[in-house]
Amino acid sequence: MSNDFWISVTIAAVVGGFWLFKKGKSAFLFIRKIRRSFKGVCLNPKSKLNDEQCKRIAVGAMYASQQGAYQNSIETGISDMLPKILGEWWGIETTEAAHKELNYLCGKGYRYYFPFVYQAFLLDKPEEQDEIFQQNMTSQEDYDKIVMQFQNLQETYEELLACKVIAQKEDLKRYGVAGWDAGRICFLARACCEMNYISETDAWKYIDIAYDMVHSGFSSWGDMAMSYVIGRSLWGGKGAYNSVMKSTADELLTHENSPWRKYAW
């Protein structure tokens, strides 16, 4: 057989081995994430943060629980998962991208769209709902985003009721989605810091913004948690797994090691 044949075989073997390695690594990370998520509240035994700093990080406790991350340090404890979380999920691979996304969440996020989503949700006629979107969205991108969020809310409203996230439509307005934006800001700042995309000083600036955001609009960890679940529902629709997220919130509100139990609102 020719040398070209054996070269092709060798390349195929290398590529195939690399593919299996990637698949195996992804499976390992997924299984480890599931195992960590069932351990309850994960704490970093080497954390040197004071109580006030831990309380501020607790704004991102829902996101941290989803990923099986530490609840009491800038370090997440899931550094091998961060390239996937930041790169594949958020499109963040540079310092510029990190600041751009964090600044967007701080200044706009889902909070920008929600008042109009809620206003349209109270209406029955599609043409009246669309008129609200047309009048208030200034770009095609914003229009597409608000339509998606509105449709996701329509899909998941009954589930939000069934999971007792809300008891009536008015609760959507009461909770809003600031908890969703703030929770993501907090965790994203930690992750970007751990990947050296932003400094720890900058990470704390973003965490402080998230902390102030929820403490200006809520009166308890529970209210913030329900806001997070609603925001995630608008983000993911039927794939948001609201019952799972409600269980995550309940655990954080009751677990003996939870920062929400340790630190008063």
PyMOL commands that set and color helices and strands:
alter all, ss='L'
color gray80, all
select helices_A, chain A and resi 3-37+51-67+82-90+95-107+109-112+114-121+126-136+140-162+170-175+178-194+200-215+221-240+242-254+259-262
alter helices_A, ss='H'
color red, helices_A
deselect
rebuild
show_as cartoon
